[in-house]
Structures are given as structure tokens and as C-alpha cells.
């Protein structure tokens, strides 16, 4: 049977501080074996329905594209590749280029974002930008790190430096949306039904 809007709304998790956004994903104790096997047709049906329900849909893709990530990247108007300024990240990303090409995803069409997680005493930004062909940089934000540790990522962010860079990325996303009318953008679905978030 086809997936319905009502089914999506019933499993969408919302939070009071973000009434314009909803979250879909595994809940506590769920994993990929918790559900019947699904095919590419079902995945695309779900993604296209989310796009029809929402202004934007964001899909947090896996590092090695599995079915859902591959379908999302094929449909998306904008794809961000998040990298870190180290040899391990560069080597891994280089190894994924032919795998992405097999799926019809061109790495040179992705927006490459250099992400700082705060673990480097010295960060070789210029070398990393040259190696990755990076077009954007996200600075380390202690506020985000603390919010992630406490589980408060739904709260407003007051880090001006990070917000400025993030707004630039959103501008890239909006520009690509306008210049690619045949492809729709991805972000969080707007849910009508509220579901209590699972406790950890």
C-alpha cells in the first residue's frame, strides 16, 4: 500500500520550541531491522511525499550512501558534503567519489563545507580548502557542543559567528533552488500532529 500523509504525521516528532519543524527517524531501541524490508520505490515515495508536505526537507545522510541516503542525494536540489580538516576525512571523501558516481551523483556538484569540531590545536584551513575544494566553512561553536551534550539542540543559537556562516549556506541552498526549478529542496517536514519525543 502507498504511504499516506496521515501515517507520516503520526510518527513525526515535534518539540514546543520549534513548532515549524518535525523530525523523522529511529526512536529509542529501533534500528533498520525493526521494520519490513523496503525498496527504492517506497523510499522515493516517502521522500516525494515529504517534499509535497513541506517547504524544505533535510536528510542527514550516512557517510557511505545506503538506500535512503542515495535516493535523497539523487532527488535533492542541494547536497552538502561535510568534511573536517584532516587526512582521514580527505582520504575517505576521495574514496567515495567513484561510489557516488555509480549512483549518478557528481561530487563536484556538491557544496563542500569545512566543519570545525574544536579538537585541533592547529587547523590547516588553507591546505584543507585546497585539498577539498571547499566553498564554505563552519567555525567551531562551543554553544552547539554544549547543547549537543545536554540534548538542547532545539534551542535558539546565539553564536553570531556561526549563525553568519550558516546563513551563507542557506543562501547557497536558496540560490540553487531558484536556479533548479525541476528539483525540489530538502529540510524538516512541517508536522500537524504532535508526538511526544521518546525518553532516553
C-alpha distance (Angstrom), angle and dihedral (degrees) to the residues before:
residue distance angle dihedral
X1 . . .
X2 3.79 . .
X3 3.80 121.4 .
X4 3.81 112.1 -108.9
X5 3.80 133.6 -150.2
X6 3.80 89.2 -119.4
X7 3.81 91.5 57.0
X8 3.81 91.1 51.1
X9 3.81 92.9 48.1
X10 3.81 91.0 49.4
X11 3.82 93.0 59.7
X12 3.82 98.4 36.1
X13 3.80 113.3 112.9
X14 3.81 116.0 -142.8
X15 3.80 132.7 -177.0
X16 3.81 127.7 -149.5
X17 3.81 94.8 -123.0
X18 3.83 92.3 54.9
X19 3.79 106.3 42.1
X20 3.81 91.1 158.8
X21 3.82 93.1 59.9
X22 3.78 138.7 62.5
X23 3.79 133.9 -171.0
X24 3.80 131.0 -141.0
X25 3.79 124.2 -169.6
X26 3.75 145.9 95.2
X27 3.79 115.1 -38.0
X28 3.78 126.8 -150.3
X29 3.85 112.3 -43.6
X30 3.82 93.8 3.9
X31 3.80 125.4 122.8
X32 3.80 138.3 160.7
X33 3.81 90.7 -75.9
X34 3.81 92.0 57.4
X35 3.82 91.3 80.8
X36 3.82 138.1 49.1
X37 3.80 117.0 -87.8
X38 3.81 111.3 -87.4
X39 3.79 131.3 -160.8
X40 3.81 134.8 -139.7
X41 3.80 91.6 -94.0
X42 3.81 91.6 59.8
X43 3.80 92.1 46.3
X44 3.79 93.2 51.8
X45 3.79 90.5 45.1
X46 3.81 89.7 54.9
X47 3.81 94.0 46.5
X48 3.79 94.4 46.7
X49 3.80 91.2 48.2
X50 3.82 90.6 50.8
X51 3.80 89.1 50.7
X52 3.78 90.1 51.6
X53 3.83 91.6 49.5
X54 3.80 97.3 45.3
X55 3.77 143.2 51.8
X56 3.80 90.1 -136.0
X57 3.79 136.5 5.0
X58 3.81 124.4 -159.5
X59 3.78 119.3 -163.1
X60 3.81 117.8 -164.1
X61 3.80 98.3 -145.1
X62 3.78 126.0 -155.5
X63 3.80 119.7 -110.7
X64 3.80 90.7 -115.9
X65 3.84 105.5 43.4
X66 3.78 113.3 -116.5
X67 3.83 123.6 -180.0
X68 3.81 99.7 -70.3
X69 3.81 95.5 40.4
X70 3.80 92.1 47.4
X71 3.80 92.9 50.1
X72 3.82 91.8 46.3
X73 3.81 92.9 51.7
X74 3.80 91.4 47.6
X75 3.82 92.2 52.5
X76 3.82 100.7 36.2
X77 3.79 121.9 104.4
X78 3.82 90.1 -148.4
X79 3.81 129.0 28.9
X80 3.81 121.4 -169.7
X81 3.80 119.3 -157.7
X82 3.80 108.7 -157.9
X83 3.82 114.5 -152.4
X84 3.80 136.5 172.7
X85 3.83 126.2 -139.5
X86 3.80 98.7 -103.9
X87 3.79 139.5 96.7
X88 3.81 93.9 -111.1
X89 3.80 92.2 58.8
X90 3.80 92.8 45.6
X91 3.81 92.8 49.3
X92 3.80 92.7 47.6
X93 3.81 94.2 47.9
X94 3.80 91.0 49.1
X95 3.80 90.0 52.4
X96 3.82 91.1 53.4
X97 3.82 97.0 54.5
X98 3.84 96.0 84.6
X99 3.81 91.0 43.2
X100 3.79 90.8 53.6
X101 3.79 90.6 46.6
X102 3.81 89.7 56.5
X103 3.81 87.3 58.5
X104 3.80 91.8 49.7
X105 3.82 92.7 -105.5
X106 3.80 114.5 133.1
X107 3.80 112.5 -149.0
X108 3.82 91.9 -152.9
X109 3.81 89.2 62.4
X110 3.80 92.7 58.3
X111 3.80 122.6 96.7
X112 3.80 104.1 -119.4
X113 3.81 113.6 -147.3
X114 3.80 122.6 -167.5
X115 3.80 105.9 -143.1
X116 3.80 123.2 -160.8
X117 3.80 114.7 -152.7
X118 3.81 95.5 178.9
X119 3.80 100.1 -113.1
X120 3.82 97.2 112.1
X121 3.80 124.6 88.9
X122 3.80 88.2 -165.5
X123 3.79 119.6 24.1
X124 3.84 116.1 -160.1
X125 3.80 94.0 -147.3
X126 3.80 99.0 160.9
X127 3.80 93.2 47.8
X128 3.80 90.9 46.6
X129 3.80 92.6 48.7
X130 3.79 90.6 51.8
X131 3.81 93.0 47.1
X132 3.81 96.3 46.7
X133 3.78 99.4 32.0
X134 3.78 86.3 -124.4
X135 3.77 117.2 -165.8
X136 3.82 99.1 -177.3
X137 3.80 140.4 27.0
X138 3.80 131.0 -150.6
X139 3.82 112.1 -157.1
X140 3.79 122.5 -138.7
X141 3.81 111.3 -90.0
X142 3.77 118.3 -160.4
X143 3.79 88.5 -167.1
X144 3.81 91.0 60.1
X145 3.81 91.6 45.5
X146 3.81 90.8 53.3
X147 3.81 92.6 44.6
X148 3.79 90.3 50.6
X149 3.80 91.2 51.5
X150 3.81 92.4 49.1
X151 3.82 96.4 40.4
X152 3.82 93.9 -117.8
X153 3.80 99.5 124.0
X154 3.81 90.7 129.9
X155 3.80 91.4 69.7
X156 3.81 122.4 99.2
X157 3.81 114.7 -89.4
X158 3.82 117.5 -128.3
X159 3.81 98.0 -175.4
X160 3.82 99.8 118.7
X161 3.79 95.7 -169.2
X162 3.80 92.8 53.0
X163 3.81 92.6 42.3
X164 3.82 91.8 53.8
X165 3.79 91.8 53.7
X166 3.79 92.5 44.0
X167 3.81 90.9 51.9
X168 3.80 88.5 54.4
X169 3.79 89.6 55.1
X170 3.79 90.6 50.2
X171 3.79 88.6 51.5
X172 3.82 88.8 55.6
X173 3.80 89.5 50.0
X174 3.81 91.7 49.5
X175 3.82 92.4 47.3
X176 3.80 92.6 51.5
X177 3.79 89.9 47.7
X178 3.81 90.5 54.4
X179 3.81 93.5 46.7
X180 3.82 94.3 45.0
X181 3.83 104.4 54.2
X182 3.80 93.4 165.3
X183 3.81 93.4 58.8
X184 3.78 124.8 61.7
X185 3.84 127.3 -142.4
X186 3.77 127.1 -113.3
X187 3.88 129.1 -130.6
X188 3.84 139.9 122.5
X189 3.83 117.9 -37.3
X190 3.80 117.0 -116.6
X191 3.80 103.9 -123.1
X192 3.79 125.1 -156.6
X193 3.78 96.1 -166.4
X194 3.78 121.5 65.5
X195 3.78 118.5 -138.9
X196 3.77 121.9 -172.1
X197 3.79 110.9 -113.4
X198 3.82 114.2 -114.6
X199 3.76 116.6 -103.4
X200 3.77 118.6 -118.6
